[in-house]
Amino acid sequence: MENTKKIKLFIGLSYLLILSLFLYFFFSKFSLAEITSYDFLRNNRTYFMELKNSNIFLVLITFLVLTILWVFPFLGFGSPVVLLAGFIFGKWIGTIIAVFGLTIGATFLYIFGNFFLKNFIREKFLNKYKNLESKFKKSEFIFLFIYRLVGGIPWQIQCLLPTLFDVKLRNYFFSTLLGITPGVFLISSIGSGLEKIVDLNTNVPNIADIIFSKDIYIPALAFFGLVCSTIILRKFFFRD
């Protein structure tokens, strides 16, 4: 128990230190007014496109590594990374690179949780999610895939909860890879749509132009449909 507390304290302090250093160096180069301006977005869009075209392989590898680090150890959630992936690489490549980055990062987080946080997770979450134990035992891969697909739990906790059920690493990796793909594809498509809007508009487009662009509203509606479907599935999956 004492070791668990020390690990939690170390993780928390390390996370705050890294985040503070990142924010310090970032805001030493850019002001808040700059990063919230349309020109900042448009200019950096141009920068990313030129960088991507000059060395696509290096940019892909760098983005993959940063996505992994975003999940573990930074404990970030997926949506911002997926939007950025779609914005820079387009919906197809963006989906592939984001799915693999998030899956690998989640797997590292699961391994870490299994070794260092298992007792803590059991104390905090076993009673609440004990009804899932029988589901996982019936068909580990299928139910972990459904668990990833329906979501409804914060990303970081979702990555760690399977430590309660001693999920095999192979099943964890591939069910995560497949389970998050539909949602990642739709969010990546929205990111790709935003990139096209920025490319076509030298001035700030009005909100109606953004919402009614087919590159935005089609994946947005599909994502809404996916959310509604997962809410229905969740009622069956998480019921006692």
N, C-alpha and C positions, 0 to 999 in steps of 0.2 A: 504493500500500500504506500509506504514511504517512497519507494523507488518510482511508483506511478506519479506521485505528486511532483517529484523532482523532474521527471521527464516532461510533464505538463508545463511546469514552470519554465524549463529550458526551451521548449517549443514556442511557448507564448512570447518569451523575451526575444528569442531569435527572430520570430516573425515580425514583432514590432520594430526591432532594430533594422532588419532588411527593408521593411516597408518605409521606415523613416528615412533611411539613406536614399532609397529610390525617389521618394517625394522631394527630398532636399535637392538632389542633383537635377531632377526634372524641372522643378520650379526655379532653379538657379539659371536655367536656360530659357524657360518660357514663363510668361506671366499668365494669370488666370484669364485676362481679357483676350490674350492671343489664342489660347487653346479653345476658347468658346466662340471664336469668330469663324465665319464661313471660309474666309481666305486661308486660314490655318488648315482647315480640312482639305480645301482644294489644292493648296500648295503641297501638302504632304501626300495627297493622292498622287500627284505628279511625281514626287520623289520616290514613293513606293513602286510605282509603275516602271520608272526608269531603272531602279535598283533590281526589280524582278527581271526585267528584260535583259539586263547586263549579265546576270548570273543566277538563273532561275534555280539551279540545283542548290547552290549555297544558301539562297534565301529560303528555300523549302526546308532544308536541314536546320537552319537557324530558327525558323518559326516552329518547327516540330519540337526542338529542344526547349524553347521558351514556353511552349504550351505544356510540356511535361512538367517543367519547373513551376508553372502557374498553378498546376494542380497539387504537386508535391515538390518542394515543401511549402509553397506559398499559400496553399489551401484556397485558391481562387475558385469561383464557380464558372461554368462553361460559356454562358451566353456572350459575354464581351469578346472572348477569344474567337468564337465561331463567327460572329458578325465581322470581326476584323479579317478572318480567313476568307470569308466570302467577298469582302470588299477588295482585298489584295489579289486573290488568286481566282476569283470566280466561283460559282456555286459548286461545280464538280470537283475541281482540285481542292478548293477550300473545304469541302465536306470530307474528302479523303484525309487531308493533312490534319484537320481538327479532330476527326474521329480517332485516328491513330494516336495523336498527341494526348487527347483526353483519356483514352483507354490505357495507354502506357502509364501516364501519371496516376490514374486511379489504381492501377495494379500495384505500383510502388507504394501508394498510400495504404492499400490493403495489406501488403507484406509488412509494412512498418507497424500497422495496427495489430496485426497478428502477433508480432514479436513483443511489442512494448505496451500496447493499450488494451489488450484483450480483457483483462480483469476489470478495468475501469469501464469499458463498453458494456460488459455484462451487468455490472452494478447499475448503470444508468438506463440501459435500454432493454434488458432481457424481458422484464415483466411486460413492458409496453408492446413488444413485437414477438412475444412467445408464440402467438398464433401462427406466425410464419414458419416456425420450425418444422411442423409436419408437412407443410407445402414443399419446403426445400428437400426434405427427405424423400418425398415421392418421386421427384424428378428434378435434380439439382439444376441442371442446365436450363431446362424449360422454364422453371419458376424464377430463376435468376434473370433470364431474358425478359420475362414478363415484368419482374420487379424493376428492371432498368427502363423498360418501355413505358410503364405507367407512371413512374416517378412519384411525385407528391411528397417527397422527403428532401430536405436540403442536400445539395450535391455532396458535400463533405461527409455528412452522416450516412448518406446512401452508399458511399464508397466503403465505409467502415463497418456497417451493420452485418454484412455477411461473415465477419469474423465470429459472430455468435454461433454460426451454423457450420463452421469448419469447411467452408466451400473450397473445393479443389481449385488450385491456381489456374489451370487450363480452362475450366468451366467459367471461372470468374472473368478471365480475359476475353474469351470469345463471346460470352453472353453480353458483356458490356459493349464490346465492339459492335455487335448486331443490334442490341437493344437501344443504343443511343443514336444510331444512324438516321432514322426517320426525322427525329426532332432536329438533329444537327443539319441535315440537308435543307430543311425548311428555313431555319435561321440563317444558314449560309446563303440561301437564295435571296433573303431580304438584304443581307450585306452586299451581295452582288448587285442587287437592284439599286441600292443607295449609291454605289460607285458609278453606275451608269447615269444616275441623275446628276451627281456632282460633275461628271465629265461633260454633260450636255448643257449645263447651266453655269455661266460665268458669274451670275449674280444669285443671291439667295432665292431659291424657288419657294413659292408659297405652299402652305401645308396641304392645300387641296391637290396641287400638282403631284406632291409626293404620295399622298394617300391613294389617289386614283391612277397612279402609274401601274400598269399591269405587272411590272417587275416587282412591285411592292405588294399590291393588294391580293394577287393570286397566291403567293406563298404565305402571306399573312392570314388569309382565309383558310388555307390548308392547315396552317399551324393551329388556328383556332379550332378547326375540326378535329385535329389530332388531340388537342387538350380536352375537348368535350368527350372524345372517345375514351381517353385514358381516365377521365373522372368516373365514367361508367364502369370501366374495367377495374378501377381501384376499389370500388364498393364491393366487388366480388373477391378481389385479391386480398384485401386487408380485413375482410369481415371475420368475425370470430368463428 
